[in-house]
């Protein structure tokens, strides 16, 4: 029996559904029931009827799925896959800032640990960060943990005072505007589509800045023949599949999330066979960390 058939049989036996992020390898995306960015997957996890969620992504995604579905079993295809940025903020520093300014709003990017989420008033994703920050009643906002997304939100919501953090996504942050300019010189017909986790020098020169799903929608709806894509290379699979005849170019070195790439079909099969390493969160932490996620979904509606 081929691996895809085995996985389908085990999904049925376990009452499981497979969720995958766009940054995993194409063969993993093809095995998933749903593929999306963090916002789509967080909403989808709440809507699904299956009792088991198998997540093809990094640890904060599995934690978020568990926070939103405490009664379900959440399995990680690769338990060791992590997001460095998710750990790039200190809850003690957040507590001190709250002490200094009780009216401060704390906004936490979903790319964060459950411990950091528990410090926040609301979570956001790259798809909804601008709208949610704009909707908050507070004028001063601490945005955690990504400095690039925080800076982008601050530019879009100038009426707010955004306190910028020091965290960053290593994959997006290393993109160079000089490399984007080199590609533009080679392909003058191409539009530049950038994720807001990229440095300001990259987003300032982009034709479109948005979430992973936003980049995919823009490319599909545009009449342009070519695009320079400033986000993780895993999006090439849906871009080329859904846009025959269009060309896609990525900056060098190729933007790759090494943790996402550790997930393989063989690991999916093994986790479905064993049920190993379910996501577990302390009940007190779960209550505190779920609140800002629920608030995100409420405001997004």
C-alpha positions as CSV (number, residue, x, y, z in Angstrom):
1,X,0.0,0.0,0.0
2,X,1.4,3.4,-0.9
3,X,1.9,6.0,1.8
4,X,-1.0,8.2,0.8
5,X,-3.4,5.3,1.0
6,X,-2.0,4.3,4.4
7,X,-2.5,7.9,5.6
8,X,-6.0,8.0,4.4
9,X,-6.9,4.8,6.1
10,X,-5.3,5.9,9.4
11,X,-7.1,9.2,9.2
12,X,-10.4,7.5,9.0
13,X,-9.5,5.1,11.9
14,X,-8.4,7.9,14.1
15,X,-11.1,10.4,13.1
16,X,-8.3,12.7,12.1
17,X,-7.9,15.7,9.8
18,X,-4.5,17.0,8.5
19,X,-3.8,20.7,8.5
20,X,-0.7,22.1,6.8
21,X,0.9,25.4,6.4
22,X,1.9,26.8,3.0
23,X,5.6,26.6,4.0
24,X,5.8,22.8,4.2
25,X,7.1,20.8,1.3
26,X,4.7,20.2,-1.7
27,X,4.3,16.5,-1.1
28,X,3.1,17.3,2.5
29,X,0.7,20.0,1.2
30,X,-0.7,17.4,-1.2
31,X,-1.5,15.0,1.7
32,X,-3.3,17.6,3.8
33,X,-7.0,18.1,4.0
34,X,-6.6,21.9,4.4
35,X,-3.6,24.1,3.5
36,X,-3.4,27.7,4.6
37,X,-1.7,30.5,6.5
38,X,-1.9,30.9,10.3
39,X,-5.2,32.8,10.3
40,X,-7.0,30.3,8.0
41,X,-5.7,27.3,9.9
42,X,-6.7,28.8,13.3
43,X,-10.2,29.4,12.1
44,X,-10.4,26.0,10.4
45,X,-9.3,24.2,13.5
46,X,-12.4,25.5,15.4
47,X,-14.8,24.6,12.6
48,X,-13.8,21.0,12.0
49,X,-15.7,18.0,13.5
50,X,-12.9,15.5,13.7
51,X,-11.7,14.6,17.2
52,X,-8.0,14.6,16.2
53,X,-6.0,17.3,14.4
54,X,-2.7,16.5,12.9
55,X,-0.7,19.7,12.3
56,X,2.0,20.0,9.7
57,X,3.6,23.1,10.9
58,X,5.7,24.4,13.8
59,X,5.0,24.2,17.5
60,X,3.1,27.5,18.1
61,X,0.5,26.3,15.5
62,X,-0.1,23.1,17.3
63,X,-0.4,25.0,20.6
64,X,-2.9,27.4,19.0
65,X,-5.0,24.5,17.7
66,X,-5.0,22.9,21.2
67,X,-5.9,26.2,22.9
68,X,-8.9,26.6,20.6
69,X,-9.9,22.9,20.8
70,X,-9.0,21.8,24.4
71,X,-11.3,18.7,24.1
72,X,-9.5,17.5,20.9
73,X,-6.3,15.5,20.4
74,X,-3.7,17.6,18.6
75,X,-0.7,15.9,17.1
76,X,2.4,17.4,15.5
77,X,3.8,15.8,12.4
78,X,7.3,16.8,13.6
79,X,7.2,17.7,17.4
80,X,10.7,19.3,17.2
81,X,9.7,21.8,14.5
82,X,9.8,25.2,16.2
83,X,9.6,28.9,15.3
84,X,12.6,31.0,16.7
85,X,10.5,34.2,16.6
86,X,7.9,32.6,18.8
87,X,10.3,32.8,21.7
88,X,11.7,36.4,21.1
89,X,9.9,38.2,23.8
90,X,10.1,38.3,27.6
91,X,6.8,38.0,29.6
92,X,8.5,39.7,32.5
93,X,9.2,42.8,30.4
94,X,5.6,42.8,29.2
95,X,4.4,42.8,32.8
96,X,6.7,45.7,33.7
97,X,5.4,47.7,30.8
98,X,1.8,47.0,31.9
99,X,2.8,48.2,35.4
100,X,4.1,51.4,34.0
101,X,1.0,52.0,31.8
102,X,-2.2,50.2,32.9
103,X,-3.9,51.4,29.7
104,X,-1.4,49.8,27.4
105,X,-2.9,47.3,24.9
106,X,-0.7,44.2,24.4
107,X,-1.1,42.6,20.9
108,X,0.6,39.3,20.3
109,X,1.3,37.9,16.8
110,X,0.0,34.3,16.6
111,X,3.6,33.3,15.9
112,X,4.3,33.1,19.6
113,X,4.4,30.6,22.5
114,X,1.3,30.0,24.6
115,X,3.2,31.6,27.5
116,X,3.6,34.8,25.5
117,X,0.0,34.7,24.3
118,X,-1.1,34.6,27.9
119,X,0.4,38.1,28.4
120,X,-1.7,39.6,25.6
121,X,-5.1,41.2,25.2
122,X,-5.6,39.9,21.7
123,X,-3.7,37.8,19.2
124,X,-3.3,38.8,15.5
125,X,-2.1,37.2,12.3
126,X,-0.4,39.0,9.4
127,X,-3.8,38.8,7.6
128,X,-5.7,40.7,10.3
129,X,-3.1,42.6,12.4
130,X,-3.9,46.1,10.8
131,X,-7.6,45.8,11.2
132,X,-7.5,44.5,14.8
133,X,-5.0,47.1,16.0
134,X,-7.1,49.8,14.4
135,X,-10.2,48.5,16.2
136,X,-8.6,48.6,19.7
137,X,-9.8,51.4,22.0
138,X,-6.3,52.0,23.4
139,X,-4.0,54.5,21.8
140,X,-0.7,52.9,23.0
141,X,-0.1,49.3,21.7
142,X,2.8,47.0,22.5
143,X,3.1,44.6,19.5
144,X,4.9,41.3,20.1
145,X,7.2,39.7,19.0
146,X,7.9,40.6,15.3
147,X,9.5,44.0,14.8
148,X,8.9,44.0,11.0
149,X,5.2,43.2,11.2
150,X,4.9,45.7,14.1
151,X,6.6,48.5,12.0
152,X,4.3,47.7,9.1
153,X,1.2,47.9,11.3
154,X,2.4,51.2,12.7
155,X,2.7,52.7,9.3
156,X,-0.8,51.6,8.4
157,X,-2.3,52.8,11.7
158,X,-0.6,56.1,12.3
159,X,-3.2,57.2,14.8
160,X,-1.8,54.7,17.3
161,X,1.5,54.7,19.1
162,X,3.0,51.2,18.5
163,X,5.8,50.1,20.7
164,X,8.2,48.0,18.6
165,X,9.7,44.7,19.8
166,X,13.1,43.2,18.9
167,X,11.9,39.8,17.5
168,X,12.0,38.7,13.9
169,X,11.5,35.8,11.5
170,X,15.0,34.6,10.5
171,X,13.7,33.5,7.1
172,X,12.0,36.8,6.2
173,X,14.4,39.1,8.0
174,X,17.4,38.0,5.9
175,X,15.8,39.1,2.6
176,X,17.8,41.9,1.0
177,X,16.4,44.8,-1.0
178,X,19.5,44.7,-3.2
179,X,18.5,41.2,-4.2
180,X,15.0,42.2,-5.0
181,X,16.3,45.1,-7.1
182,X,18.5,42.6,-9.0
183,X,15.5,40.5,-9.8
184,X,13.5,43.6,-10.9
185,X,16.3,44.5,-13.3
186,X,16.3,41.0,-14.7
187,X,12.5,40.8,-14.9
188,X,11.1,44.4,-15.3
189,X,7.6,43.0,-16.0
190,X,7.4,41.3,-12.6
191,X,5.5,42.7,-9.6
192,X,7.0,42.4,-6.2
193,X,4.8,40.7,-3.5
194,X,6.1,40.8,0.0
195,X,5.2,39.5,3.4
196,X,5.1,42.1,6.2
197,X,7.6,40.0,8.2
198,X,10.2,41.3,5.6
199,X,12.5,44.3,6.4
200,X,11.1,47.7,5.7
201,X,13.6,48.2,2.7
202,X,11.8,45.2,1.0
203,X,8.2,46.1,1.8
204,X,8.7,49.8,0.9
205,X,9.6,48.7,-2.6
206,X,6.9,46.1,-3.0
207,X,3.8,46.4,-5.3
208,X,1.8,44.5,-2.7
209,X,2.4,43.7,1.0
210,X,0.2,41.1,2.7
211,X,-0.1,37.7,4.4
212,X,0.7,34.5,2.6
213,X,-2.9,34.0,1.6
214,X,-3.0,37.6,0.5
215,X,0.0,37.1,-1.8
216,X,-1.7,34.0,-3.3
217,X,-4.9,35.9,-3.9
218,X,-3.1,38.9,-5.5
219,X,-1.1,36.7,-7.8
220,X,-4.2,34.9,-9.0
221,X,-6.2,38.0,-9.5
222,X,-3.4,40.0,-11.3
223,X,-2.9,40.2,-15.0
224,X,0.8,40.6,-14.6
225,X,2.8,37.8,-16.2
226,X,5.5,37.5,-13.5
227,X,6.1,38.1,-9.8
228,X,9.0,38.4,-7.4
229,X,7.9,36.6,-4.2
230,X,9.3,37.8,-0.9
231,X,8.2,35.1,1.4
232,X,9.0,31.4,2.2
233,X,9.6,29.2,-0.8
234,X,6.8,26.7,0.1
235,X,4.3,29.1,-1.6
236,X,5.8,28.2,-5.0
237,X,3.7,25.0,-5.0
238,X,0.2,26.7,-4.9
239,X,1.4,29.6,-6.9
240,X,2.6,27.5,-9.9
241,X,-0.3,25.0,-9.6
242,X,-3.0,27.7,-9.6
243,X,-1.4,30.1,-12.1
244,X,-0.3,28.3,-15.2
245,X,1.6,30.5,-17.6
246,X,2.8,33.0,-14.9
247,X,6.4,33.1,-13.7
248,X,7.5,33.3,-10.1
249,X,11.0,34.4,-8.9
250,X,12.4,34.2,-5.3
251,X,15.2,36.2,-3.8
252,X,18.5,34.4,-3.2
253,X,19.4,32.8,-1.0
254,X,16.1,30.9,-1.4
255,X,13.9,31.8,1.6
256,X,13.4,28.6,3.4
257,X,12.1,27.9,6.9
258,X,14.3,24.9,8.0
259,X,11.8,23.8,10.7
260,X,8.9,23.6,8.2
261,X,11.0,21.5,5.9
262,X,11.6,18.8,8.5
263,X,8.1,17.6,8.0
264,X,7.7,14.6,5.7
265,X,5.0,12.2,4.6
266,X,6.8,9.4,6.5
267,X,6.6,11.4,9.7
268,X,2.9,12.0,9.1
269,X,2.4,8.3,8.7
270,X,4.4,7.5,11.8
271,X,2.5,10.0,14.0
272,X,-0.9,8.6,12.8
273,X,0.3,5.1,13.5
274,X,1.5,5.8,17.0
275,X,-0.4,8.9,18.2
276,X,2.9,10.0,19.8
277,X,3.6,13.4,21.3
278,X,0.1,14.9,21.7
279,X,0.2,18.7,22.4
280,X,-0.4,19.2,26.1
281,X,-0.8,22.6,27.9
282,X,-1.2,23.3,31.6
283,X,-4.9,24.0,32.3
284,X,-4.2,27.4,33.9
285,X,-2.0,28.5,31.0
286,X,-4.6,27.2,28.5
287,X,-7.3,29.4,30.0
288,X,-5.0,32.5,29.9
289,X,-3.6,31.9,26.5
290,X,-6.9,31.0,24.9
291,X,-8.5,34.3,25.8
292,X,-6.6,36.5,23.3
293,X,-7.1,33.9,20.6
294,X,-10.9,33.9,21.2
295,X,-10.7,37.8,21.1
296,X,-8.9,37.6,17.8
297,X,-11.6,35.4,16.3
298,X,-14.4,37.7,17.7
299,X,-12.8,40.9,16.3
300,X,-12.1,39.2,13.0
301,X,-15.8,38.4,12.7
